[in-house]
């Protein structure tokens, strides 16, 4: 299958990013089944939302790409104008502690995301993979852009040091740079140490790095995984409530 058609040049990142994005971790799951998922997408769009964050692993925990597939169907049938998609590559749900960022994995997943979604997207590498050198990763990410699947590339859950190496390598070699970083960051302080230590949380060094390299920061769990909205009923709701249930968070 050919890469998704794009009528013009790459979409400028400043037109992709916005004040808020719709996360789709539960899209298509029992907590948010198909009919409600489409209602949510419609409502988000009608309220002015234009940025949707997804991944091949989002939806029911069976690895069947439900969230991406639902979004693709909605894009085709509702034909919304000006919607931009962030999706991801490099995460094996069976081993979430680390990514699989071999070049063939990055490019294969970018191609399959393009086939499912049918539109260009921002490709974020979902986890780092320390087994693979940054140079190889940077070259593969650049290839995903040059091959026409991704408009932009970025990283999620990368340490500040490795992300800086990627940015420097891209600048020196004239490659597509990481323009997005998606760290863990919440308005609520945790009640306990984070139970998933492989998730990288934004600190001041990370934010300074993003500013230095002009990266857009798209943090996840900003509402404490739904705890602050008192709306989380997904499969991790109890886990997130235990993590974020503090007097300060309840007061918010």
PyMOL commands that set and color helices and strands:
alter all, ss='L'
color gray80, all
select helices_A, chain A and resi 13-16+30-32+34-46+66-78+93-95+103-117+134-146+160-173+204-212+224-226+237-244+247-251
alter helices_A, ss='H'
color red, helices_A
select strands_A, chain A and resi 22-23+51-53+84-89+121-125+150-156+178-182+216-217
alter strands_A, ss='S'
color yellow, strands_A
deselect
rebuild
show_as cartoon
